[in-house]
Amino acid sequence: MKILIIGSGQVGYFLCERLSIEGHEVTLVDRNPEQLRRAEDRLNVLGIEGNGASAETLEQAGIKQADIFIAVTNQDEVNILACMLAREYGVRTLIARVKSIEYSGRRAVLSKEKLGIDLLINPEDAVAEEMVKLVRRTGTFDVAEFVEGKIQFLGYRITPESPLCDLTLRELGELKGIYRFVVTAIQRGSSTIIPRGDDTIQAGDRIFVVAHQNDLPAIQYMLEQKEEKTSRRPRAFVLGGGHIGMHVAIDLEALGYDVRVIDRDQKRCEQISARLKRAMVIHAEGTDIQVLLDEGIATADFFIAATENDESNILCSLLARHHGVRRTLTLVTQPELLNLAPSLGIDACLSPRIAAAGAILKYVRRGQVISIATIEGSNAEVLELKAEPGSQAVGRELAGINFPEGAIVGAIVHGDSYEIPTGASVIEPGDRVVVFSLPGAVAKVEAFFSAS
């Protein structure tokens, strides 16, 4: 497909990287010649210098032949105007990144339907929703839901004390009579391994598990990720009362958490207090540990750092962990810090660009892709696909089909029932299948489930 991307910032660059690897014809438009040269030097993309909301620039970039148009500059109005121009040229799929509540969220004045745009994605809303999902899953650093939440994709860190440490996948497979799950990948350093029977899970690894929601309590027990039983409501401290922090605080308050929001700005604290019902608002610096200790951070279940400063988020998370917080979730925007932070002892790092890109990539896929999640650090993806009649995927045992190398089936859903697959499993037409895939195999996986 021919894909035209406007904006070479973090989201735009990430999309160019992912889509060009998959073999799409990608053209990138931006006013900044240095960022364009960087993208052209490192990626298989064509760079066009100019204004993405200019008809002349879009025609130079080949708008008349584009199948998908993605506008992800830092200016909402440029993105929306560019999409409206692309609509006039007959582009089939239009996607825009927006931040203003006028265009996205519960209080949107102009909806995507009114604007004629297929997807309006707010990275801040997307990452806030990911944070809330992680809070609800004990011990995970990554989580995604498929098949209306029935199938869960979870990432766990393996410590030297983990009961899975030094087990081979074959030995782990012997537990499946009790625990129904699939280890779809092992991330070791910068490498992502699609595991085989002789591969061993080692201390320091990050493993990715696919399981049905009904089996999660047993898996948590096996991994010794047990919830602590207390008479009080779970307590969460949220650092930063901006858009992301407010979104997280509102959602956790609705879920019954004891929420405490910290912000350094007095005026913002007053605004936060007016919007929340029961949460405590603390006017303080995130590094003012004595104030936080006085407010009960030593017995808190979660510390969620969501300010606009990466370094502040990381430092405050480490301080909170040092003083007794059970789990830390940290917002990190810089890619180099995103990979570094987990090694410092932070439980989960989240990026608005990854959350936004995951939502956007779903619209780039063929029709049989129902949902998608992106995995930071490995460029891997988890896809939920519908098996089309006549495709290579249906009608034969998994052990007997030539499934794309670099991908693995994690779960099969047959109507109202589900199956954690074995070599004897058979995918039937209409089944929904969850697949973990490395970047080079994504296009082959899509084709494998397609009848065309």
N, C-alpha and C positions, 0 to 999 in steps of 0.2 A: 504494500500500500504506500501511497505518497502522503506523507504527514508533514504539515507545516506548523512549526512551533515559533511563537513570538515571545521573546524574552530569554536571555541566556544566564539568568541567575541560578540559584541552587536547584530549584525545581525544574527549570528548563533544561539545564545541563544534565541533570539526573535522567530526565525523560529521553533526551537525545542519546545518552549513553545506553540506556536499556533498549530503546527501540532500534537503534542502529545495529546493536549486537544481534537482534532478532531478524535482521535482513530487510527492514523497511527502508524506503527511500525518504530520508529525513532532510528537510531544509530548515535552517535556523535564521531568524531575523532579529537583529538587535542594532541599536545605535552605537554601541561600544565596540570599536574595531579590535581592541585588544582581547576582549572576551570571545569575540568571534574567531579570531586567529587561534586562541587556545583550544576552542572546541574543534576547529578544523584540523589542527595538528594532532589532537589526541583521539578524535572520533571520526567515524566515517559519515560525516555530514557536510552539507553545502551551506556556507554562511553568506548571508545577504545583509549588507549594512544599510540601515534606514529605519524609518518610522513604521512600526507594525500596524498603525492605524491609518496608513496612507495607501490609497488605491494603487498609486504608481509603484510603490515598493512591493505591494502584494502581487501585482501582476508580474513584476520582475522575478519574484520568488516562485512563480508558477501556481498562483492561486486557482487558476481555471482547471488545473489537473489534480488538485488536492482532494484526497478522500476524507481526511480528518484535519481539523484546524484547532490548535491549542494555544490560547493566549495566557501566558503566565508571567507578565511583567509585574512590577511592584505597584502599578497604578491601576486601580479598578476601572476607571473610566476608559483608559486606553484598551484594556482587555475586552470590555463590553463593546466599545465602538469597533474594534478590530473584528470581533465575532459577527457583529451586525453587517459589516462590509462583506465578510466571507459568506454570510447567508445570501447576500445579493448575487454572489458569484456561483451559488448553487452547491456549496460544499455540504456534504451529507451530515457530518457530525461536527458539532461546535462545542468547545469546552473553554471555560474562562475561570481563572483564579480571582477570587474577590475576598476582601477583608471587611468591607463595610456591612453593617447590619441592614442597610437599605436594600441589599441584594441577597443576603443569606441569613439563615437562622430563623428563630421563631418570630422575630419582629420585622421581617423583610417587607419592604414597601413594594419593590419591584422583583417579582419572582422570575425564575428561569422561563416559565411559560409565557409571561408577559413580554419578556425580552427575546423569545424565540431561540434560546440557547439550550442545548441538551443537558449540560452539566455546569452548575456553578459550585465550585469547591472552595471552601474557606479552610486553609491549612490549620488555623488556630482551633477551629471547631473540631476538625478531624483528629488533631493530636490530643485535645482534651478528652474526647471520647475514648481514645486508646488508653489514656491514663486511668480513667474510671474502670475500664475492663481489667487492667492489670491489678488494681486495688482489689477487685473482686476475686482474683485467682491467686491463692497463696503460693509464694515461692517462685513465681514465673517472672521471666524478664521479657517475654514476648507472648502475645496471645492474639488469636484471630478466631472468629466464629463462622461456621458454614452450615448450610442446610437449616436456616432459621435458628441457629444456635445449638442444634443437636450434635454436630460434630465440632470438636474443639482442637485447635492447633496451638500447642504450648511449648515454650522454650524453658529449659531448666539448666542451671549451672551445676556441674559435677565437682564436689569438693572431695578431698581425701577421705572424709568420713562418710561419703555417700554409699548406700548399700549397692549401687550400681557400679561403683568404681572397680576397675580391673575385670569386669565381666565381659565375655565376648557376646556378640549379638546372638550366637547360637544358644549360649547358656541362658540369655535373657528370654529367648523364644520359648524355652521350656516352662516359663512362668505364665504363658499366655492362657493356660487353662484357668488361672485365677485372675490375672490382670489382662484385660483385652485392650491392646494398644499396638501401635507401630512406631518404632523409632525411624523416622524418615530421613534424618540427616544428623551428622556430627560435625560441629564447627570446632576446628582445632587450630588456634592461631588465626592466620588469614586464609586457611584452606577449609573448604566445605566438602565433606565426604558423604556420598550415598553409601550407607554401610552394607557390608556383606556379612555372612555368618562368622567369619574368622576375625573380623574387626573388633577391637577391644575398646571399651569406654574407659577413658583415662581421666585422672584428676586434672581439672582446668578446662576440660571440654565443655562445650555447650551443646546439649542435645535437644532435638525438636521431635515432639511426640504428637501423634494424631490419635484421638480417642473419642468415644461417645460421651456426652455429658453425664450419663448415668454411671459411667465407670470411673469418673474423676475422683470420688472419695477414696476408692480402693487404690488408685494410682498415687494419690497424695500420701496415703498411708505407707505404701511401698517405698516412696521416695523420702519418707520421714519429714514430709512437709505438712505437719499436723497443725490445725488451728488451735491456738491457746483458748481454753474455756475460761471466760471471765463473766462476772455478773454485770459489768458495765457495757455500754455501747462501744464499738471499736472507735478509736480516736485517730483523727487525721489532722496533721498540721499542713496548711497550704501556704507556701511562701510566694507572695506576689499576688496582688489583687487586680491585675490586668484582665484582658479578655479571657485568656486561658485559665488563669487561677480562679476567676469568678465562675466560669463554666463548670470547672471541676468541683468547686465548693457547693454550687447549687445542686449538682447531680448527687454528690455524696450526702448532702443534707437530706435529699429526698429519699435516699436509701437507708436513712436512719443512723448515719455516722455522727459522732461527736466531732464537729468541724471547728477548727481554729485557724483563722486567716491572719497572716502577718504581712504588714506593708509599712514601708518607711514614710509614706506620704500621708499627712493628716487628713487632707481633703478627700483623698481616695478612700481612706478608712471610713469616713463618714458616708460616702457613697455605697461602699460595700455593706456597711451595717444596715442601710436602708433597704437593700435588696434581699438580704438573707433573713430567715425567720428565727432560727435558734442559734446559729453559729456565733462564736465569740470572735471579735475582731481585735487584733493586737497591734497597736502602733509602736513598731520597733524595727530595728535592723535585724536581718536574718542571722548576723554574726553575734548578736547580743545574747549570748548563751544564758546568762543569769536570768534575764527576763523570761526566756523560753523554759528554763528549768522551773521557775516559779509557776509557770502556767501548765506544767505537767508533761514536758516533752520526754522526760526520762521513761515514762510509761506509755508513750504513744505507739500506736501500731504502724502508722505511715507518716513519712515526711515527703511532701511533694513540692519540689522546687520548680516554680514556673515564672520566674522573672524574665526580663529581656536580656539579661547578662549571663552568658554561659559560665564564665569563671565564678561568678557569685553563686550560681545554682550548684556547681560542683563543690565548691568550698563549704557552703552551708549544709549540703547533704552529708558531706564527710563529718562535719561537726555534729550534726544530729545523730548520725550512726554511732559516733564515739560516745555520745552521752545517753545511749540506750534505745534509740528508735529501732523497731524491729525491721522495717523495710524502707528503702529510699527510692523514690522515682524522680528522675531529673530531666528537665527540658534542656536539650543541647542542639544548637543549630549548626555549629561548625563541624564539618565532616571529620576533620582530624581529631577533634575532641570527642566526638561521638564514639570513635573506636578506642580512645584512650581511657575514658571515664570508667567503664566496667572493670578495668584492671586495677582501679584504685579502691574498689570495694563498694561501688554503687550498684544497687540491685537491678535497676532498669534505666536505660537512657532512651529518650524518645525525641524524634525529630519531626518538626512540622513538614519538612520537604518530603520525608518518606511517607507520612500519613497522606499528604496531598497527592503524591505520585501514585500511591496504591489505588486511590479512588479514581484517578485519571486513567490509569492503565486499563482498568476494567472496560472502559468505553472504546479502547483501541482493539480489543480482542474480537474474535469472530463470535458469531451468535451463540455457540454452544458454551461459552464461558459465562457462568452465572455470577461468580464472585472471585475476588483475587486479594491476596495479601503479599506485601513485599517484605523481604528479610534484610535488615540493615547489616552491612559488613560482608555479605556474601553475594549480593545481587541475585539471590535466589528468589523464587516465588512459590506461593501455594495457590493453586487454582481449583475452583469447583467447576466441573464441566458436566454437561449433559451428553450422554452417549447417544449419538444419532444412529437410527437404523441404517444398516449398510456400511457403517464405519469399521475400521480394522479392530476396534476395541471390543466389539460385541460378539457373543456366541461361542467363545472358546475359553478354556482354562488359562489363567494368567501365566502359568508355567509354560504354556505352549505357544504364546504369542511373542513376537519380537517387539517388546515395549521399548520406546526410545531410551537410549543410554543417557544417563544423567538425570533420570526421573524415576519416581517410585510412587505406587498407589498407596494412599494412607487409609482410605475408607471408601466403602461402596454403600449407597443407600438405594434399596429397592422399595419404592413406594413408602410404606409406613415402617418397614423393617430396615435394619442396617447390618453391615458385615465388616469386621476388621479382616482384611484379605489374607489369604494364604495362596499357595501355588495352585490349589484346586478351585479357587473362586472363579466365577464366571460373571462378566458384566453383560447385562441385558439391555436392549434398546430402551431408552428413556431413563435409565439409572442415572443418579447424580454421583459423581466420583470426585474425591478430593485427592489431588496429586501434588507432590513436592517436586519442583523442577529447578535445575541449574539453568542459568540464562541461555546457554547454547542449545538447550533442549526444548525451550518453550514453544517455538514455532512447530517443532515436530510433534509435540504433545497435542497442540491444538488440531493439527492435521489428522492425528491418529484417532481423535474422537469425532471427526467430521466426515460426513458421507461424501462430500465433494472432493 
